[in-house]
Amino acid sequence: MIRFTIESTMKTRLTALSLLFALQVFAEHPQSLAAVKTADKARIDAMQSGDREKLSAIFSDELRYAHSNGDVDTKASFIDILSAGKTKYVGYDYEEQGFTFPSPGIALMTGRAHVKAESEGKTMDAVLSFLAVWRQEKGRWRFLAWQSCKLPSVVK
């Protein structure tokens, strides 16, 4: 009888602690969601402006940016391309955007975006399916990774 009571009490406490932890994580999501959305807007603005300081501030030092054509950039190489004007993002509109928070300090952003870019005299005008990863670093959300692919055009 005593063993049953101790086990029952421990299970109740563990359940209560788990529930408390889950409530804390869910309570942080609205705050985190607003902060990540603000950071993403700053990222797009920085990418469109090509401003080296803004790009450096929003990109994680460990950035891995996999373009829809298969090219992959680091923070340094992507900032060089954007700040030199080799690639210019002239349009960036989300058609779909979703966020999940798989663990504290990590945000996954998924969706579709209509992106227009000019690079080496060529224009890209495509709808991309993407996965972006944001990470909290020293209290700020920083852009850690991007992976995208072009979706087929819909003939109307």
C-alpha positions as CSV (number, residue, x, y, z in Angstrom):
1,M,0.0,0.0,0.0
2,I,2.8,2.4,0.9
3,R,4.6,1.6,-2.4
4,F,1.5,2.3,-4.4
5,T,1.1,5.7,-2.7
6,I,4.7,6.7,-3.3
7,E,4.5,5.6,-7.0
8,S,1.2,7.3,-7.4
9,T,2.5,10.5,-5.8
10,M,5.6,10.5,-8.0
11,K,3.6,10.0,-11.1
12,T,1.2,12.8,-10.2
13,R,4.2,15.1,-9.5
14,L,5.9,14.2,-12.8
15,T,2.6,14.7,-14.7
16,A,2.1,18.1,-13.0
17,L,5.7,19.1,-13.8
18,S,5.3,18.0,-17.5
19,L,2.1,19.9,-17.8
20,L,3.6,23.0,-16.2
21,F,6.6,22.8,-18.6
22,A,4.2,22.4,-21.6
23,L,2.2,25.4,-20.5
24,Q,5.3,27.5,-20.2
25,V,6.5,26.5,-23.7
26,F,3.0,27.2,-25.2
27,A,2.8,30.5,-23.4
28,E,6.1,31.6,-25.0
29,H,5.0,30.8,-28.5
30,P,2.9,34.0,-29.1
31,Q,5.8,36.1,-28.0
32,S,8.3,34.1,-30.0
33,L,6.0,34.1,-33.0
34,A,5.7,37.9,-33.1
35,A,9.5,38.2,-32.6
36,V,10.4,35.7,-35.4
37,K,7.9,37.4,-37.8
38,T,9.5,40.8,-37.0
39,A,13.0,39.3,-37.5
40,D,11.9,37.7,-40.9
41,K,10.6,41.1,-42.1
42,A,14.0,42.6,-41.2
43,R,15.7,39.8,-43.1
44,I,13.7,40.4,-46.2
45,D,14.3,44.2,-46.0
46,A,18.1,43.6,-45.5
47,M,18.2,41.2,-48.4
48,Q,16.4,43.6,-50.7
49,S,18.6,46.6,-49.6
50,G,21.9,44.7,-49.7
51,D,23.0,46.6,-46.6
52,R,26.0,44.7,-45.2
53,E,25.5,45.7,-41.6
54,K,21.8,44.7,-41.5
55,L,22.6,41.4,-43.2
56,S,25.3,40.7,-40.8
57,A,23.1,41.4,-37.8
58,I,20.2,39.2,-38.9
59,F,22.2,36.2,-40.4
60,S,23.6,33.7,-38.0
61,D,27.4,33.2,-38.2
62,E,26.5,29.6,-39.1
63,L,24.1,30.5,-42.0
64,R,23.6,27.8,-44.6
65,Y,21.5,29.2,-47.5
66,A,20.6,26.6,-50.1
67,H,19.1,28.4,-53.1
68,S,16.4,26.8,-55.3
69,N,19.0,26.2,-58.1
70,G,21.1,24.1,-55.8
71,D,23.8,26.7,-55.0
72,V,24.7,27.0,-51.3
73,D,26.0,30.1,-49.6
74,T,27.5,30.8,-46.2
75,K,26.9,34.0,-44.3
76,A,30.1,35.6,-45.8
77,S,29.4,34.5,-49.4
78,F,25.7,35.5,-49.3
79,I,26.4,38.9,-47.8
80,D,29.1,39.5,-50.5
81,I,26.7,38.6,-53.3
82,L,23.8,40.8,-51.9
83,S,25.9,43.8,-50.9
84,A,27.8,43.8,-54.2
85,G,24.4,43.8,-56.0
86,K,25.3,40.5,-57.9
87,T,21.8,39.3,-56.8
88,K,18.9,41.7,-56.1
89,Y,15.7,40.5,-54.5
90,V,13.1,42.8,-56.1
91,G,9.9,41.0,-54.9
92,Y,9.2,38.8,-51.9
93,D,5.6,37.9,-51.1
94,Y,4.5,35.0,-49.0
95,E,1.6,32.9,-50.3
96,E,1.7,30.7,-47.3
97,Q,3.7,30.9,-44.1
98,G,3.7,28.7,-41.0
99,F,5.8,28.5,-37.8
100,T,6.5,25.7,-35.4
101,F,8.7,25.8,-32.3
102,P,10.2,22.3,-31.9
103,S,12.4,23.3,-28.9
104,P,13.1,26.5,-27.0
105,G,15.1,28.9,-29.1
106,I,14.4,27.2,-32.4
107,A,11.7,28.2,-34.9
108,L,10.9,26.4,-38.2
109,M,9.2,28.5,-40.8
110,T,7.6,26.7,-43.8
111,G,5.5,27.8,-46.7
112,R,5.4,29.2,-50.2
113,A,6.8,32.5,-51.4
114,H,6.6,34.3,-54.7
115,V,10.1,35.6,-55.2
116,K,11.5,37.9,-57.9
117,A,15.3,38.2,-58.2
118,E,17.8,39.5,-60.7
119,S,21.2,37.9,-61.0
120,E,23.8,38.2,-63.7
121,G,21.4,39.7,-66.2
122,K,18.8,37.0,-65.6
123,T,15.5,37.4,-63.9
124,M,14.0,34.7,-61.7
125,D,10.2,35.0,-61.1
126,A,9.1,31.9,-59.2
127,V,7.0,30.4,-56.5
128,L,9.3,28.6,-54.0
129,S,8.4,26.0,-51.4
130,F,10.8,26.6,-48.4
131,L,12.0,25.6,-45.0
132,A,13.7,28.3,-42.9
133,V,15.3,27.8,-39.5
134,W,15.6,30.6,-37.0
135,R,17.6,30.3,-33.8
136,Q,17.8,32.5,-30.7
137,E,21.4,33.7,-30.2
138,K,22.2,35.9,-27.3
139,G,18.5,36.9,-26.9
140,R,17.9,37.7,-30.6
141,W,16.4,35.6,-33.4
142,R,18.9,35.0,-36.1
143,F,18.5,33.4,-39.5
144,L,20.3,30.0,-39.5
145,A,19.2,28.1,-42.6
146,W,17.2,28.2,-45.8
147,Q,16.3,25.4,-48.2
148,S,13.9,26.0,-51.1
149,C,12.8,24.5,-54.4
150,K,10.9,26.0,-57.3
151,L,7.3,24.9,-57.8
152,P,6.0,24.2,-61.3
153,S,4.2,27.0,-63.0
154,V,0.4,26.7,-63.1
155,V,-0.9,27.1,-66.7
156,K,-4.2,29.0,-66.7
